[in-house]
Amino acid sequence: MADQKHEKPARPQGSQGGWLSRIAPGIRNAFAKRETPENLWVKCPDTGEMIYRPDLEAALWVTPSGHHMRIGAQDRLKITFDDGVVERIATPHVTEDPLKFPDDRPYGERLKAARKATGEHDAMAIGVGKIQGQEAVVVVQDFAFMGGSLGMAAGETFIKAAHEAIARQCPFVIFTASGGARMQEGTLSLMQMTRTTLAVNELRAAGLPYVVVLTDPTSGGVTASYAMLGDVHLAEPNAMIAFSGRRVIEQTIREILPPGFQRSEFLAERGMVDRVVSRPDLPAMLGSILKTLMLGRARSRAA
C-alpha cells in the first residue's frame, strides 16, 4: 500500500490572526501596538537634540541650548499676558486677491492653507490684556502664516490695534516676525509701510508708548517701517533682524560680513536694539517699561 501524504488542514478563512483572535476577537485589538504621535519629540535646530514636546512647551519653546523657537500668535499672547488672560480683537476683513495674482498655486488656496495651519485669519493677531498689571494692546506677527508677510489685512490689523490702544489710552506692543511685504498683493502691500507709519504717528500724538519686540526673523519692508519706529526696541536672543539677506549684501559690496551680522546681539552692541531679552523674562521687562513710560505720560499731563 502506497504511503499516504499527510498534509495540515488549511486554515479557515478569517483565522489568520492566530489562536488568540479565534478565542476572543476583541483581545487582539485591546493589545494592539499604540502609535506614538509624530510631534511628541521636537528636534533642536542648534544641537539636533530630541526634546520631549511637553518639556519644550513648559520652557516656552526655548531649547536647553538656548535656541528660541518660533511660536504662533496664540502661544505668544498666552505667555505675554498675566495668567494667560487675553481678550482677542477680531482682525479686519479686506478684499482677497485683488490683483488676481498668477502663481503655480492660486493665492486664495495659499490663504486657506495658512489659515488652516495657524488658526488665524492672517499674519497678524490682536490681543488686549494686562502685562504685570499694566493694560496693553498687543499685536503678534506669525511667521507660519505665509512668512508673516505684510499685506492689506496685516496693515488694517495694525491700524485697528493702534486705534484700539488710543481708545483705551494704553500702550501698544508688537512682536514682529516677517519676511517682508506680500508679493501676491504687489504695490498694495508696499502701501502698508506708509499706512502703519502714520498709525505710529497717531500713537505718538496721543502720547502713548509704542514698544517693539523683534523676533526671528524680522526683515524686509517690516524692518523698514513699523519694526524700527518704537520708543523702545527689545529683541529675543539670536533673532535675525535685517532689511535684505546676508548673501545679497555680500554680493553687492563684495565683502565678507562679520560673524553674527544681522543678529540681535550684534545690533544691540551697535545701538540698533536697546536690549536682548530671553523669552521667559520678556513679560517682566515689558511690564516695567510700560509702567515707566505711562508714569512719565501721567506726569507730563499733570504738568
C-alpha positions in Angstrom: 0.0 0.0 0.0 1.4 3.3 -1.0 2.4 5.8 1.7 -0.2 8.5 2.2 1.0 12.1 2.3 -0.2 13.8 5.4 -1.0 17.5 4.9 -2.0 20.1 7.5 -5.6 21.1 7.1 -6.0 24.6 5.6 -6.8 27.3 8.0 -10.3 28.5 7.8 -10.8 31.9 6.2 -10.6 34.8 8.7 -8.5 32.9 11.2 -5.1 34.3 10.1 -4.9 36.3 13.3 -3.8 33.4 15.4 -5.4 31.4 18.2 -5.9 34.4 20.5 -8.1 36.1 17.8 -10.1 32.9 17.3 -10.8 32.5 21.0 -11.6 36.2 21.8 -11.5 38.5 18.8 -11.6 41.7 20.9 -8.5 40.9 22.9 -6.1 41.3 19.9 -7.4 44.8 19.3 -7.0 45.6 23.0 -3.3 44.8 22.9 -2.6 46.4 19.6 0.5 48.5 19.3 -0.2 52.1 20.1 1.3 54.6 17.7 3.4 57.4 19.1 2.3 60.8 17.9 4.6 62.2 15.3 5.2 65.5 17.1 5.8 64.1 20.6 9.6 64.9 20.1 11.0 68.1 18.7 14.4 68.5 17.2 16.6 71.4 18.4 17.7 73.3 15.3 21.1 74.1 17.1 22.2 70.8 18.6 20.0 68.2 16.9 18.9 67.1 20.3 15.4 65.5 20.5 13.3 67.3 23.1 10.1 66.0 24.7 7.4 68.3 23.5 5.7 68.9 26.9 9.0 69.9 28.4 9.6 72.3 25.5 6.2 73.8 25.9 6.9 74.3 29.7 10.1 76.0 28.7 8.2 78.5 26.5 9.7 76.8 23.4 13.2 77.7 24.4 15.5 74.6 24.0 18.2 73.6 26.5 20.8 75.1 24.3 19.0 78.5 24.5 17.6 78.5 21.0 14.3 80.5 20.8 12.0 78.5 18.5 9.3 80.4 16.6 5.9 80.4 18.1 2.4 81.4 16.9 0.1 84.2 18.0 -1.9 82.1 20.4 1.1 80.9 22.4 2.7 84.3 22.3 -0.3 86.1 23.7 -0.8 83.5 26.4 2.8 83.8 27.7 2.8 87.6 27.5 -0.3 88.5 29.4 -0.8 87.9 33.2 -2.2 84.4 33.9 -2.6 84.0 30.1 -5.8 86.0 30.2 -6.4 87.7 26.9 -9.2 89.5 25.1 -8.9 88.8 21.4 -9.9 91.6 19.0 -11.2 90.5 15.6 -9.0 91.3 12.6 -10.5 93.3 9.8 -11.6 91.6 6.6 -10.2 93.0 3.3 -10.6 92.2 -0.4 -8.7 89.0 -1.1 -6.5 88.5 -4.1 -7.3 92.0 -5.5 -4.7 91.6 -8.3 -5.7 88.0 -9.3 -2.1 87.1 -8.8 -0.9 84.4 -11.2 1.1 81.7 -9.4 1.7 78.0 -9.5 -0.9 77.8 -6.8 -3.8 80.3 -6.5 -3.3 82.9 -3.8 -6.8 82.1 -2.4 -5.6 78.5 -1.8 -2.5 79.7 -0.1 -4.6 81.8 2.3 -6.9 78.9 3.1 -3.9 76.6 3.8 -2.3 79.2 6.1 -5.5 79.8 8.0 -6.0 76.1 8.5 -2.4 75.6 9.7 -2.3 78.5 12.1 -5.9 79.0 13.1 -5.5 82.7 12.4 -7.2 84.9 9.8 -4.0 86.5 8.6 -0.4 87.1 9.6 -1.3 89.5 12.5 -3.4 88.9 15.6 -4.6 91.4 18.2 -4.9 90.7 21.9 -5.7 93.0 24.9 -4.8 92.2 28.5 -2.5 93.1 31.4 1.2 92.8 31.4 2.5 92.9 35.0 -0.8 94.7 35.9 -0.4 97.3 33.0 -3.2 97.1 30.4 -1.8 96.9 26.8 -2.8 96.2 23.2 -0.5 93.6 21.8 -0.1 92.6 18.1 1.7 89.4 17.1 3.0 88.5 13.7 3.0 84.8 12.9 5.8 83.7 10.6 4.0 80.5 10.0 1.3 82.5 8.1 2.9 83.0 4.7 6.2 84.1 6.3 4.4 86.7 8.4 4.2 88.8 5.2 2.8 92.3 5.3 -0.3 92.6 3.2 -3.5 94.6 3.3 -5.1 92.5 6.0 -2.0 92.9 8.2 -1.9 96.6 7.6 -5.5 97.0 8.5 -4.9 94.9 11.7 -2.0 97.1 12.7 -4.1 100.3 12.3 -7.0 98.8 14.1 -4.8 97.8 17.0 -3.3 101.3 17.2 -6.8 102.9 17.3 -7.8 100.4 20.0 -4.8 101.5 22.1 -5.8 105.1 21.6 -9.4 104.4 22.5 -8.3 102.6 25.7 -5.5 105.0 26.4 -3.0 102.2 26.9 0.4 101.2 25.4 0.8 99.4 22.1 3.3 96.4 21.9 4.1 94.5 18.7 6.0 91.2 18.3 7.4 91.3 14.8 8.2 88.2 12.7 8.2 88.7 8.9 10.0 88.1 5.7 8.7 91.4 4.3 5.9 92.6 2.0 3.5 90.0 0.5 4.4 89.7 -3.2 0.9 88.4 -4.1 -0.5 91.9 -3.4 2.2 93.9 -5.2 2.1 97.7 -4.6 -0.9 97.3 -2.3 1.3 95.5 0.2 4.0 98.2 -0.1 1.4 100.9 0.7 1.0 99.3 4.2 4.5 100.5 5.1 3.3 104.1 4.9 -0.1 103.4 6.5 1.4 101.7 9.5 3.9 104.5 9.9 1.0 107.0 10.0 -0.7 104.9 12.7 2.5 105.0 14.8 2.4 108.8 14.4 -1.1 108.8 15.8 0.1 106.9 18.9 2.8 109.5 19.3 0.3 112.3 19.0 -1.8 110.7 21.7 1.3 110.4 24.0 1.1 106.6 24.2 4.1 104.2 24.3 4.9 102.1 21.3 7.2 99.1 22.1 8.6 96.7 19.5 9.8 93.2 20.3 11.9 91.9 17.4 11.7 88.1 17.0 13.3 85.7 14.5 13.1 86.7 11.6 12.2 90.3 11.1 13.2 91.6 7.7 12.3 93.4 4.5 9.6 96.2 4.4 8.6 95.4 8.0 12.1 96.3 9.3 12.0 99.4 7.0 8.8 100.6 8.6 7.0 100.0 11.9 9.5 97.5 13.3 12.1 100.3 13.7 9.8 103.1 14.9 9.3 102.0 18.5 10.0 104.1 21.6 11.9 101.0 22.9 13.2 98.1 20.9 13.7 94.7 22.5 14.8 91.5 20.8 14.9 87.8 21.5 18.3 86.2 21.6 19.9 85.4 18.2 17.0 86.8 16.2 17.7 87.6 12.6 16.9 91.3 12.1 17.7 92.8 8.7 16.4 94.5 5.6 17.9 92.3 2.9 19.7 88.9 3.2 23.3 88.5 4.1 24.3 86.9 0.8 22.7 89.8 -1.2 24.7 92.3 0.8 27.9 90.4 0.4 27.4 90.1 -3.4 26.6 93.8 -3.6 29.5 95.2 -1.5 31.8 92.3 -2.4 33.0 91.9 1.1 32.6 89.2 3.8 30.3 90.3 6.6 31.5 89.8 10.2 30.2 86.9 12.3 26.8 87.4 14.0 25.9 90.2 11.5 22.2 90.9 11.5 21.7 89.0 14.8 20.1 90.7 17.8 23.2 90.7 19.9 25.3 92.3 17.1 22.7 95.0 16.7 22.4 95.6 20.4 26.1 96.3 20.6 25.7 99.0 17.9 22.6 100.7 19.3 20.0 99.5 16.9 18.4 97.3 19.6 18.0 98.6 23.2 18.2 95.2 24.9 18.2 91.5 24.1 15.8 89.7 26.4 15.2 86.0 26.9 11.6 84.9 26.3 10.9 83.9 29.9 12.0 87.4 31.1 10.0 89.4 28.5 6.7 89.9 30.4 8.5 91.3 33.4 10.7 93.5 31.2 7.7 94.8 29.2 5.7 95.4 32.3 8.5 97.5 33.8 9.0 99.5 30.6 5.3 100.1 30.0 4.6 101.3 33.6 7.6 103.6 33.5 6.5 105.1 30.2 2.9 105.5 31.3 4.1 107.1 34.5 6.0 109.7 32.6 3.0 110.3 30.4 0.8 110.9 33.6 3.4 113.4 35.0 3.6 115.3 31.7 -0.2 115.6 31.6 -0.3 116.8 35.2 2.3 119.4 34.5 
